Amino acid sequence: MQFRLRQMEVFRAVMLAGSVKGAAKLLAMSQPAVSRGIAHTEQCLGYPLFDRVKGRLCPTEEAKALIAEVEVESCYLHALQVNDLAARLRNGSAGSLNICSSACLSNGLTARAVARFLARYPKVQMQLRVCTLAEMPRMLLSNQVDLAIALMPLEHVNLEVEVVTSGRVVCVMPIDHPLASQERISLRDLVNIPVVAPPPSNPGGQLIEAALDELGVALNVCVHIWQTNVACALAAAGSHVALVDEFTAQELTPQQLRIVPLVEDISLTPAVVRSSLGVARPYIAPFIYALKEQAVEDRLGVASSKSYSL
């Protein structure tokens, strides 16, 4: 039998909510209707999706396998996107644009670019989500997003990449740290002190590891972090030095932490990424233009800053 879209929707809602009552609220349906939908789906499939244990629904192994496929099934996701479009048109939206961004760019460059774009196109309905570099190709190629703003360029045969600005890795530390008075810090200066840094498996961590290998030194990394705002929080909470991208550091207030450039040039090249297989939406080009404008403005602002010299 075919697992129809409506059946997927009801099944997914029960999996997300964990109960018929919760699924009914998500779908704006009655509880009996949800129960009948699940029972009918189980009958059609020929196996149970849930075990009823003490009044609770416990997903079977078959249900766990199915939900993994439903969440990535392109036809189901496309159906949800069509529903979203219909709702936006009903509300008078001029169009839509879905983007994702690296976390370290989302609070600064990406947020300001979105604001700049919406000031020119206020009727466009936007969706913005934060995701990792590893997640971006799948989201772009499955048309879940129209474009991605990535901390570093992505390499994929079906992705179009355009660098929009540049940055580098910097040191962040408490304002009373012994190294805080220095104008620049070498990675060699950090060898004997506790450091917070991305793990070697992280793209940013790989760049740092390459720089360390070139110097022939190793750091005493006490905490590996995946999100650089967490690294800054750890530095602010203790006496640690954190290695983070400058885009995260620029969003800090001077009273919180001291930002010191590295002697070693560990370069970052944020880029906008699109699928070469997808249908181009009319607002992609104007948004990229706004993003580039904002990137130039941000660089000029950093260059003129007296508290942080690049």
Secondary structure, 3 states (H helix, E strand, C coil): CCCCHHHHHHHHHHHHHCCHHHHHHHHCCCHHHHHHHHHHHHHHHCCCCEEEECCEEEECHHHHHHHHHHHHCHHHHHHHHHHHHHHHHHCCCCEEEEEEECHHHHHHHHHHHHHHHHHHCCCEEEEEEECCCCCHHHHHHCCCCCEEEECCCCCCCCEEEEECCCEEEEEEEECCCCCCCCCCECHHHHCCCEEEECCCCCHHHHHHHHHHHHHCCCCEEEEECCCHHHHHHHHHHCCCEEEEEHHHHHCCCCCCEEEEEECCCCEECCEEEEECCCCCCCCHHHHHHHHHHHHHHHHHHHHCCCCCCC
